[in-house]
Amino acid sequence: MSETVTCIICPNSCRITVEEKNGVKTIAGNQCKRGIVFAQNEITNPTRSFTTTVRTTSKTLPYLPVKTNGEIPKSELFNLVAKLNKITVKGKVKCGDVVLQDFFGVSVVSCIDMTLEY
């Protein structure tokens, strides 16, 4: 079995091939050691950080930029989007305030201060 992944750890974007024969994995194509770790994780348990926006009640800032404060399983991205689509932020929010707590061990936090009056 052979799979090829594009590393997203650094700007090199290495095309890394992971080949498994008789239970032994061979990794080739990486330009740095971080690529080896990325390729192993990408094959066994791919995770991603995620940024998006959520609705607010503010007329001057109808959408608040948010991000995960860690990585979640790639397979759960659509479930996260569904949860965030149900959220409307009310009131003032500071950068780093939690918008959604504990989604696969990480939280979704505000990326900016939303201190404007409504």
Rosetta silent file (secondary structure, phi, psi, omega in degrees, C-alpha in Angstrom):
SEQUENCE: MSETVTCIICPNSCRITVEEKNGVKTIAGNQCKRGIVFAQNEITNPTRSFTTTVRTTSKTLPYLPVKTNGEIPKSELFNLVAKLNKITVKGKVKCGDVVLQDFFGVSVVSCIDMTLEY
SCORE:     score description
SCORE:     0.000 S_00000001
   1 L     0.000  136.466 -179.764    0.000    0.000    0.000 S_00000001
   2 E  -137.619  133.500  176.492    1.294    3.448   -0.907 S_00000001
   3 E  -130.881  146.599  176.983   -0.178    6.889   -0.174 S_00000001
   4 E  -117.613  132.572  177.478    1.081   10.345   -1.077 S_00000001
   5 E  -126.138  154.173  173.716    0.367   13.409    1.060 S_00000001
   6 E  -101.463  119.806 -177.594    1.311   17.056    0.692 S_00000001
   7 L   -70.821  135.810  179.935    2.942   18.335    3.848 S_00000001
   8 L  -115.212   15.022 -177.258    1.445   21.569    5.215 S_00000001
   9 L   -75.199  -39.554 -179.163    3.890   22.123    8.076 S_00000001
  10 L  -134.828  173.792 -177.449    6.225   24.542    6.262 S_00000001
  11 L   -66.089  -10.695 -179.629    6.267   26.460    2.941 S_00000001
  12 L   -65.962  -28.119 -179.769    8.132   23.639    1.120 S_00000001
  13 L    49.461   51.457 -178.388    4.870   21.681    0.630 S_00000001
  14 L   -61.121  141.050  171.012    6.756   18.412    0.193 S_00000001
  15 E   -90.405  107.886 -173.762    5.020   15.540   -1.589 S_00000001
  16 E  -107.435  130.723  178.981    5.638   12.725    0.883 S_00000001
  17 E  -103.871  128.259  175.885    5.069    9.082    0.014 S_00000001
  18 E  -112.818  118.339 -178.356    4.211    6.620    2.765 S_00000001
  19 E  -120.375  135.927  179.138    4.605    3.012    1.704 S_00000001
  20 E  -120.342  124.947  176.342    3.818   -0.015    3.834 S_00000001
  21 E  -133.734  124.750  179.002    5.213   -3.475    3.122 S_00000001
  22 L    53.544   39.401  177.924    4.917   -6.359    5.552 S_00000001
  23 L    79.586    2.179 -179.871    3.932   -3.999    8.379 S_00000001
  24 E  -108.225  125.129  179.843    6.952   -1.722    7.872 S_00000001
  25 E   -94.037  134.871  175.398    6.321    1.893    6.842 S_00000001
  26 E  -117.823  129.248 -178.770    8.769    3.724    4.621 S_00000001
  27 E  -116.398  128.823 -177.739    8.497    7.511    4.321 S_00000001
  28 E  -140.637  151.652  175.207   10.176    9.371    1.450 S_00000001
  29 L   104.974   -7.983 -179.865   10.078   12.830   -0.110 S_00000001
  30 L   -80.781  146.128  177.718   10.277   14.952    3.035 S_00000001
  31 L   -99.799   -9.072  177.721   12.851   17.743    3.249 S_00000001
  32 L  -145.490  166.371 -178.304   12.762   17.988    7.057 S_00000001
  33 H   -66.209  -28.691  179.381   12.064   15.785   10.076 S_00000001
  34 H   -63.308  -28.736  177.850    8.748   17.537   10.744 S_00000001
  35 H   -65.111  -34.382  178.344    7.500   16.090    7.449 S_00000001
  36 H   -63.025  -48.441 -179.784    7.986   12.558    8.754 S_00000001
  37 H   -63.047  -43.983  179.141    5.798   13.233   11.791 S_00000001
  38 H   -58.772  -47.960 -177.556    3.193   15.016    9.648 S_00000001
  39 H   -62.564  -42.463  178.285    2.995   12.141    7.152 S_00000001
  40 H   -60.957  -45.459  179.491    2.642    9.523    9.898 S_00000001
  41 H   -67.620  -38.639 -177.897   -0.165   11.500   11.545 S_00000001
  42 H   -64.872  -33.167  179.474   -1.858   12.297    8.232 S_00000001
  43 H   -77.711  -40.764 -174.148   -2.084    8.603    7.367 S_00000001
  44 H   -91.427  -41.678 -176.218   -3.225    7.382   10.792 S_00000001
  45 L  -153.925   80.221 -177.717   -5.174   10.314   12.323 S_00000001
  46 L   -68.130  134.329  178.070   -5.378   13.515   10.257 S_00000001
  47 E  -129.027  159.976 -179.890   -6.150   16.659   12.272 S_00000001
  48 E  -145.338  148.117  162.945   -6.679   20.307   11.375 S_00000001
  49 L   -81.362  158.028 -175.624   -6.924   23.738   12.939 S_00000001
  50 L  -142.653  134.897  174.907  -10.027   25.558   11.752 S_00000001
  51 E  -125.079  145.107  179.527  -10.986   29.203   11.239 S_00000001
  52 E  -165.385 -160.921  174.660  -14.390   30.585   10.290 S_00000001
  53 E  -131.432  157.077  172.176  -16.974   33.119   11.465 S_00000001
  54 E  -125.979  155.990  179.973  -20.064   32.976   13.669 S_00000001
  55 E   -69.820  153.128  173.862  -23.100   35.227   13.652 S_00000001
  56 E  -131.171  170.771  175.064  -23.473   38.079   16.117 S_00000001
  57 L   -92.586    0.676 -178.411  -26.327   40.369   17.125 S_00000001
  58 L   -75.215  134.933  175.756  -24.192   43.422   16.278 S_00000001
  59 L   -78.354  -27.003 -178.784  -25.329   45.596   13.373 S_00000001
  60 L   -87.842  -22.121  178.715  -21.791   46.911   12.871 S_00000001
  61 L  -138.595   80.098 -173.963  -20.088   43.492   13.076 S_00000001
  62 L   -69.674  -18.769  178.823  -22.576   40.812   11.944 S_00000001
  63 E  -130.973  136.492 -179.468  -19.924   38.059   11.856 S_00000001
  64 E  -107.805  124.118  176.612  -17.181   37.359   14.381 S_00000001
  65 E   -69.953  134.510 -179.473  -13.972   35.646   13.224 S_00000001
  66 E  -136.082  163.242  177.365  -13.207   32.553   15.330 S_00000001
  67 E  -151.073  160.631  172.733  -10.682   29.714   15.355 S_00000001
  68 E   -77.827  147.977  177.936   -9.981   26.486   17.165 S_00000001
  69 L   -95.271   21.487  177.410   -7.314   26.757   19.858 S_00000001
  70 L  -173.688 -167.801 -179.583   -5.936   23.379   18.818 S_00000001
  71 L  -104.694  146.034  176.901   -6.439   20.695   16.206 S_00000001
  72 E  -120.162  161.196  176.509   -9.491   18.475   15.757 S_00000001
  73 E   -58.073  135.144 -179.038   -9.935   15.283   13.751 S_00000001
  74 H   -57.061  -33.331 -178.640  -10.330   16.152   10.066 S_00000001
  75 H   -68.686  -12.871 -177.918  -13.399   13.904    9.912 S_00000001
  76 H  -101.172    4.139 -177.695  -15.183   16.182   12.429 S_00000001
  77 H   -59.173  -43.602 -179.077  -14.871   19.472   10.511 S_00000001
  78 H   -68.043  -33.632  175.860  -18.412   19.338    9.116 S_00000001
  79 H   -66.814  -37.406  176.376  -19.825   18.547   12.578 S_00000001
  80 H   -64.233  -43.960  178.481  -18.006   21.586   13.951 S_00000001
  81 H   -59.480  -42.379  179.214  -19.454   23.779   11.191 S_00000001
  82 H   -61.394  -41.595  178.311  -22.963   22.501   12.015 S_00000001
  83 H   -66.438  -42.968 -178.231  -22.496   23.410   15.705 S_00000001
  84 H   -68.400  -29.116  177.218  -21.089   26.851   14.882 S_00000001
  85 H   -65.547  -19.265 -179.881  -23.982   27.590   12.514 S_00000001
  86 L   -91.686   -4.272 -175.858  -26.314   27.363   15.539 S_00000001
  87 L   -97.434  135.199  169.752  -24.345   29.919   17.575 S_00000001
  88 E  -127.054  120.935 -178.964  -25.095   33.643   17.717 S_00000001
  89 E   -81.733  130.105  179.125  -22.739   35.731   19.844 S_00000001
  90 L  -119.082  137.659  177.280  -24.481   38.368   21.957 S_00000001
  91 L    87.831 -172.548 -177.146  -22.735   41.182   23.783 S_00000001
  92 L   -82.706  141.782 -178.857  -19.109   42.207   23.957 S_00000001
  93 E  -134.036  138.196  175.695  -16.393   39.604   23.350 S_00000001
  94 L  -100.261  156.567  176.749  -12.637   39.895   23.808 S_00000001
  95 L   -57.252  128.177 -179.605  -10.007   38.206   21.676 S_00000001
  96 L    96.506  -11.667  176.905   -9.506   34.698   23.072 S_00000001
  97 L   -64.828  142.429 -177.484  -12.933   34.424   24.700 S_00000001
  98 E   -77.253  128.243  176.988  -14.468   30.970   24.264 S_00000001
  99 E  -100.053  -36.169  176.518  -17.373   30.784   21.820 S_00000001
 100 E  -139.506  122.800 -175.452  -17.727   26.966   21.871 S_00000001
 101 E   -92.790  140.957  167.734  -16.242   24.885   24.683 S_00000001
 102 E    49.988   67.540  169.673  -14.679   21.423   24.434 S_00000001
 103 E  -104.851  104.443 -175.511  -15.192   20.149   20.899 S_00000001
 104 L    54.241   41.744  174.617  -12.925   17.087   20.770 S_00000001
 105 L    85.022   -1.814  177.039  -10.779   18.583   23.506 S_00000001
 106 E  -123.656  163.262  177.358  -10.359   22.039   21.978 S_00000001
 107 E  -113.579  158.936  173.105  -12.368   25.238   22.175 S_00000001
 108 E  -102.296  126.009 -173.882  -13.415   27.711   19.515 S_00000001
 109 E  -123.323  156.872  176.568  -12.296   31.220   20.472 S_00000001
 110 E   -68.877  142.681  178.764  -12.802   34.763   19.216 S_00000001
 111 L   -95.801  -11.602 -177.939  -10.028   36.162   17.014 S_00000001
 112 L  -141.744  165.207  169.712  -10.786   39.848   17.736 S_00000001
 113 L   -80.813  128.724  175.235  -12.220   42.148   20.370 S_00000001
 114 E  -113.696   83.990 -174.180  -15.867   42.887   19.631 S_00000001
 115 L  -112.458   12.784  179.412  -16.376   45.869   21.902 S_00000001
 116 L   -73.666  150.662  176.129  -18.555   48.029   19.663 S_00000001
 117 L   -73.529  152.943 -177.374  -21.914   49.180   20.905 S_00000001
 118 L   -95.258    0.000    0.000  -24.999   47.545   19.409 S_00000001
